[in-house]
Amino acid sequence: MKDNELTFEKSVSRLEEIVKQLDDTGTGLDSALECYEEGVRLLKHCNNILDTAQRRIEILRSVDENGSPVIEAADENQFKTAGF
């Protein structure tokens, strides 16, 4: 499955599996490097999903009297307190 077909939740789940595998002292160097590379790729994918969600939140914050979205920047502190 390609990264762009993975949901955020499935990506995070796979990242958790990778961390467990890397914590296993029996993992060989080649396998560990492959896992690390996959993890970096998945992390970038998750960040892209979160960036897109943040942009959507900025757009959907409010609507003016004509029904047009009023763009208001999202407060980054909201994301930090939510664990993002």
Protein Blocks (a to p, Z undefined) as FASTA:
>chain_A
ZZklpcfklmmmmmmmmmmmmmpmkbcfklmmmmmmmmmmmmmmmmmmmmmmmmmmmmmm
pccfkopacdddddfklmmmnoZZ
